[in-house]
Amino acid sequence: MAAAALEQSMLESKDKDTLLEMAKALGVKVTARQKKSEIIDKILDTTGPSSPVSAPAGNAQQAPMAAADPAPAPAPSAGSA
């Protein structure tokens, strides 16, 4: 399944039977008695929400690069030698 198919808004547009099938295909234990919102939550817990997780992960990856900027600062020590 594409990651976009697992976004919360996309899941909310699906009917309950489709969500049950998706959950079972993902190995999520759900029952027909559960509310649609509970099934969506379980699917998202298993797969992780695509959009919110992607954005912070991208920022977290940029943070080490920003931390790498101070690392070249010791390089001018060759100029002091």
N, CA, C and O of each residue as an XYZ file, in Angstrom:
324
protein
N       0.828     -1.180      0.000
C       0.000      0.000      0.000
C       0.872      1.242      0.000
O       1.914      1.280      0.653
N       0.443      2.251     -0.731
C       1.201      3.495     -0.786
C       1.035      4.241      0.531
O       0.003      4.139      1.194
N       2.063      4.987      0.894
C       2.019      5.734      2.149
C       0.876      6.738      2.137
O       0.243      6.967      3.167
N       0.605      7.337      0.984
C      -0.472      8.322      0.887
C      -1.818      7.711      1.223
O      -2.701      8.406      1.726
N      -1.996      6.422      0.955
C      -3.263      5.751      1.232
C      -3.494      5.608      2.726
O      -4.616      5.333      3.152
N      -2.466      5.788      3.518
C      -2.593      5.595      4.952
C      -2.691      6.905      5.729
O      -2.624      6.901      6.958
N      -2.848      8.022      5.024
C      -3.051      9.281      5.719
C      -4.420      9.261      6.376
O      -5.352      8.644      5.861
N      -4.540      9.926      7.500
C      -5.782      9.890      8.256
C      -6.966     10.355      7.427
O      -8.019      9.717      7.460
N      -6.829     11.440      6.690
C      -7.957     11.941      5.907
C      -8.379     10.931      4.848
O      -9.563     10.794      4.542
N      -7.399     10.229      4.293
C      -7.710      9.221      3.293
C      -8.437      8.047      3.941
O      -9.395      7.518      3.377
N      -7.987      7.642      5.118
C      -8.623      6.539      5.821
C     -10.054      6.899      6.219
O     -10.950      6.058      6.151
N     -10.265      8.142      6.632
C     -11.596      8.567      7.052
C     -12.589      8.543      5.900
O     -13.794      8.426      6.126
N     -12.100      8.652      4.669
C     -12.999      8.632      3.516
C     -13.418      7.209      3.133
O     -14.334      7.022      2.331
N     -12.751      6.219      3.703
C     -13.074      4.812      3.412
C     -14.249      4.356      4.269
O     -14.495      4.902      5.344
N     -14.975      3.345      3.777
C     -16.039      2.799      4.608
C     -15.441      1.805      5.607
O     -14.299      1.367      5.466
N     -16.224      1.470      6.593
C     -15.740      0.642      7.700
C     -15.264     -0.734      7.229
O     -14.247     -1.236      7.706
N     -15.995     -1.340      6.300
C     -15.607     -2.663      5.802
C     -14.239     -2.629      5.121
O     -13.429     -3.540      5.289
N     -13.993     -1.565      4.351
C     -12.697     -1.416      3.692
C     -11.592     -1.255      4.720
O     -10.512     -1.830      4.582
N     -11.871     -0.467      5.755
C     -10.885     -0.272      6.823
C     -10.587     -1.580      7.545
O      -9.439     -1.853      7.893
N     -11.613     -2.383      7.769
C     -11.411     -3.685      8.413
C     -10.498     -4.561      7.554
O      -9.598     -5.221      8.075
N     -10.729     -4.568      6.243
C      -9.898     -5.366      5.342
C      -8.456     -4.847      5.335
O      -7.506     -5.629      5.361
N      -8.308     -3.536      5.299
C      -6.966     -2.944      5.311
C      -6.233     -3.305      6.600
O      -5.060     -3.677      6.575
N      -6.931     -3.194      7.716
C      -6.324     -3.487      9.014
C      -5.876     -4.943      9.078
O      -4.767     -5.239      9.522
N      -6.733     -5.836      8.638
C      -6.377     -7.252      8.654
C      -5.207     -7.537      7.731
O      -4.350     -8.357      8.061
N      -5.151     -6.875      6.578
C      -4.037     -7.051      5.642
C      -2.721     -6.574      6.252
O      -1.652     -7.095      5.931
N      -2.809     -5.582      7.129
C      -1.617     -5.048      7.799
C      -1.262     -5.839      9.053
O      -0.237     -5.587      9.687
N      -2.114     -6.796      9.405
C      -1.855     -7.589     10.603
C      -2.343     -6.939     11.877
O      -1.941     -7.330     12.972
N      -3.211     -5.946     11.740
C      -3.772     -5.251     12.897
C      -4.991     -6.024     13.374
O      -5.861     -6.374     12.577
N      -5.054     -6.289     14.665
C      -6.194     -7.021     15.211
C      -7.332     -6.050     15.473
O      -7.249     -5.186     16.346
N      -8.396     -6.212     14.699
C      -9.584     -5.380     14.849
C     -10.818     -6.268     14.801
O     -10.774     -7.399     14.317
N     -11.919     -5.730     15.314
C     -13.186     -6.456     15.267
C     -14.231     -5.575     14.592
O     -14.092     -4.353     14.548
N     -15.251     -6.193     14.080
C     -16.335     -5.463     13.418
C     -17.098     -4.577     14.407
O     -17.788     -3.644     13.997
N     -16.976     -4.863     15.691
C     -17.672     -4.069     16.707
C     -16.979     -2.739     16.999
O     -17.582     -1.843     17.588
N     -15.744     -2.609     16.600
C     -15.011     -1.374     16.895
C     -15.540     -0.224     16.050
O     -16.046     -0.413     14.944
N     -15.407      0.957     16.600
C     -15.803      2.155     15.868
C     -14.822      2.393     14.732
O     -13.663      1.980     14.788
N     -15.304      3.058     13.718
C     -14.470      3.378     12.557
C     -13.226      4.164     12.996
O     -12.124      3.907     12.512
N     -13.407      5.112     13.904
C     -12.287      5.924     14.372
C     -11.243      5.087     15.107
O     -10.046      5.361     15.015
N     -11.694      4.071     15.834
C     -10.762      3.188     16.544
C      -9.942      2.353     15.558
O      -8.751      2.122     15.764
N     -10.594      1.909     14.494
C      -9.892      1.125     13.477
C      -8.845      2.000     12.798
O      -7.716      1.565     12.569
N      -9.224      3.233     12.480
C      -8.279      4.171     11.858
C      -7.092      4.407     12.786
O      -5.943      4.397     12.344
N      -7.368      4.618     14.067
C      -6.286      4.836     15.040
C      -5.328      3.652     15.085
O      -4.112      3.836     15.134
N      -5.869      2.444     15.069
C      -5.015      1.256     15.116
C      -4.165      1.137     13.854
O      -2.994      0.764     13.922
N      -4.757      1.453     12.704
C      -3.993      1.407     11.453
C      -2.870      2.431     11.498
O      -1.733      2.134     11.131
N      -3.191      3.634     11.949
C      -2.172      4.692     12.027
C      -1.098      4.363     13.056
O       0.073      4.684     12.852
N      -1.484      3.725     14.159
C      -0.501      3.319     15.164
C       0.471      2.302     14.584
O       1.661      2.309     14.898
N      -0.053      1.432     13.736
C       0.777      0.396     13.137
C       1.673      0.946     12.040
O       2.860      0.627     11.978
N       1.101      1.772     11.178
C       1.856      2.280     10.032
C       2.537      3.596     10.324
O       3.516      3.947      9.666
N       2.037      4.328     11.297
C       2.559      5.648     11.576
C       1.919      6.633     10.634
O       1.796      6.356      9.441
N       1.503      7.791     11.145
C       0.921      8.793     10.274
C       1.958      9.329      9.317
O       3.030      9.748      9.753
N       1.676      9.331      8.024
C       2.691      9.699      7.051
C       3.096     11.159      7.098
O       4.289     11.452      7.170
N       2.157     12.079      7.062
C       2.513     13.485      6.977
C       3.171     14.028      8.240
O       4.275     14.564      8.150
N       2.552     13.916      9.407
C       3.167     14.493     10.598
C       4.528     13.905     10.929
O       5.406     14.632     11.393
N       4.727     12.638     10.709
C       6.005     12.023     11.028
C       7.061     12.425     10.014
O       8.225     12.605     10.372
N       6.674     12.568      8.766
C       7.631     12.903      7.720
C       8.245     14.279      7.936
O       9.453     14.450      7.772
N       7.436     15.253      8.297
C       7.940     16.609      8.451
C       8.971     16.716      9.573
O      10.061     17.237      9.336
N       8.669     16.237     10.802
C       9.682     16.325     11.849
C      10.911     15.487     11.542
O      12.023     15.876     11.902
N      10.740     14.361     10.894
C      11.894     13.530     10.562
C      12.821     14.277      9.616
O      14.044     14.189      9.730
N      12.230     15.010      8.683
C      13.044     15.802      7.759
C      13.812     16.881      8.501
O      14.980     17.134      8.207
N      13.152     17.520      9.471
C      13.811     18.543     10.258
C      14.895     17.942     11.139
O      15.941     18.556     11.349
N      14.650     16.748     11.653
C      15.638     16.098     12.508
C      16.878     15.731     11.703
O      17.995     15.776     12.219
N      16.681     15.370     10.446
C      17.818     15.036      9.606
C      18.622     16.279      9.270
O      19.838     16.207      9.092
N      17.944     17.425      9.184
C      18.645     18.660      8.897
C      19.415     19.146     10.113
O      20.434     19.822      9.968
N      18.949     18.816     11.300
C      19.608     19.264     12.521
C      21.044     18.758     12.602
O      21.927     19.549     12.932
N      21.334     17.467     12.318
C      22.726     17.039     12.350
C      23.578     17.772     11.324
O      24.765     18.002     11.556
N      22.989     18.139     10.200
C      23.745     18.893      9.208
C      24.089     20.268      9.768
O      25.183     20.785      9.541
N      23.135     20.861     10.509
C      23.393     22.152     11.134
C      24.479     21.995     12.191
O      25.315     22.880     12.370
N      24.462     20.876     12.882
C      25.483     20.610     13.880
C      26.833     20.381     13.213
O      27.876     20.597     13.829
N      26.817     19.951     11.969
C      28.060     19.734     11.241
C      28.722     21.065     10.890
O      29.938     21.118     10.701
N      27.935     22.142     10.802
C      28.496     23.449     10.497
C      29.511     23.898     11.548
O      30.567     24.409     11.175
N      29.241     23.730     12.844
C      30.236     24.105     13.836
C      31.495     23.231     13.770
O      32.563     23.668     14.198
N      31.389     22.019     13.248
C      32.548     21.136     13.157
C      33.646     21.732     12.270
O      34.819     21.623     12.627
N      33.325     22.353     11.135
C      34.384     22.960     10.329
C      35.060     24.146     11.025
O      36.137     24.564     10.600
N      34.468     24.687     12.065
C      35.068     25.806     12.777
C      36.462     25.476     13.288
O      37.325     26.350     13.216
N      36.753     24.267     13.807
C      38.111     23.963     14.227
C      39.108     23.907     13.067
O      40.315     23.969     13.305
N      38.649     23.795     11.842
C      39.537     23.746     10.694
C      40.432     24.990     10.583
O      41.584     24.854     10.171
N      39.958     26.193     10.931
C      40.839     27.374     10.876
C      42.017     27.305     11.844
O      42.857     28.205     11.842
N      42.102     26.269     12.663
C      43.238     26.149     13.563
C      44.531     26.003     12.768
O      45.612     26.286     13.285
N      44.427     25.561     11.513
C      45.616     25.486     10.650
C      46.160     26.891     10.410
O      47.365     27.084     10.251
N      45.245     27.878     10.387
C      45.684     29.259     10.190
C      46.407     29.788     11.420
O      47.259     30.668     11.289
N      46.100     29.286     12.603
C      46.762     29.764     13.811
C      48.084     29.058     14.036
O      48.892     29.508     14.848
N      48.321     27.963     13.334
C      49.568     27.223     13.534
C      50.720     27.761     12.786
O      51.822     27.220     12.877
